[in-house]
């Protein structure tokens, strides 16, 4: 432990580490200054809160004075900031610590910091406009960079063209659908998904990719397999307009000249390119080719050296989860549906669009928010479609439903991941470089050796017994 302490202090004493921590402070100060200028109030919300059934696992804190009961550490101040809006605080912000007991993933911290914002009487467009102004000013202040325009893209278009709800626009490669051209081919790998309502056949065109060796193609096939793909068909383009004679591919024999020529035209392929195909369920093709386009672009130096911000909008309100066999809120249960779409919940719940918006920068989601439900009836309908009984909804969120009785203004907000935002501005891959005392990849604080066992006396005070099986 003393050795870990020595290492930690040595790292923090390094000038480059101190510069990163002070840079983080500079970023936070600019964000605070902007929001204070816009008349937002910095208001603290509780850290000891209540466990909720939606989202990631909560960190639980046993209560000594309330035997058998537990607090939860907040994953977000969501409900508290909505209550502040109902209380007449029209503009709230907070740089707040949040906690999620998630399975370990690279570059994730069990405790993290977010800039949390909520405001009343502002619609989706007004909130996005104000946040653009804040982020654009931050980049000018810290990097002397003008981000320019922030384009808007519907979620469905982002998934269709880029295979991701946080597309990296620095990569020009897109997913191109070709299933309509392949419905009648004898190659069942293509014709099966092409004739399935839930299937998809798409291709990505890699400029200059015809030089890829078979070994490299096999490596990309293995990579796509991580996302569920069973294989990766390919076509190398030698000449345009010559059909089968102009390409090299083990699948060319299953196609005809017209199909090949049409595919080359649709994908805008040129001599020397390679087409990589995905054919499976819509989800597998979208996920695998969406990841593959980024991998190939990075390997082949096809990522533009630029900043490319983007608002992704028109998210589905609900998404179907096959494991639990029910719908879940795509953002959270308090996000409102688009105007006029509430009735669709009874007939086509998966088609309902949310009043939600994510800010994406170079393939990273740096902020996400929504316009909230602000009336009791709509919130009750939302809980119903998420599988809550009236009793369960009352038990978990009764305080919110009661608060609606006193009147709630239209309100919405957004939260930015401060750790990720600072790392992007600082040009680093890992957020831990900008955190003074980060957890390691196992979610442990090696300096103070936490988490750690507690003694029997403390367990007895909390009325707890360990079951390590």
Secondary structure, 3 states (H helix, E strand, C coil): CHHHHHHHHHHHHCHHHHHHHHHHHHHHHHHHHHHHHCCCEECCCCCEECCCCCCCCCCEEECCCCCCCEEEECCCCHHHHHHHHHCCCCEEEEEEEEECCCCCCCCCCCEEEEEEEEEECCCHHHHHHHHHHHHHHHHHHHHCCCCCCCEEEEHHHHHHHHCCCCCCCCCCCCCEECHHHCCCCCCHHHHHHHCCCCEEEEEEEECCHHHCCHHHHHHHHHHHHCCCCCCCEEEEECCCCCHHHHEECCCHHHCCHHHHHHHHHHCCCCCCCEEEEEEEEHHHHHHHHHHHHHHHHHHCCCCCCCCCEEEEECCECEEEECCCCEEEECCCCCECECCCCCCHHHHCHHHCEECEEEEEECCEEEEEEEEECCCHHHHHHHHHHCCCCHHHHHHHHHHHHHHHCCCCCCEEEEEEEHHHHHHHHCCCCCHHHHCCCCCCCCCCECCCCECCCCCHHHHHHCCCCCCCC
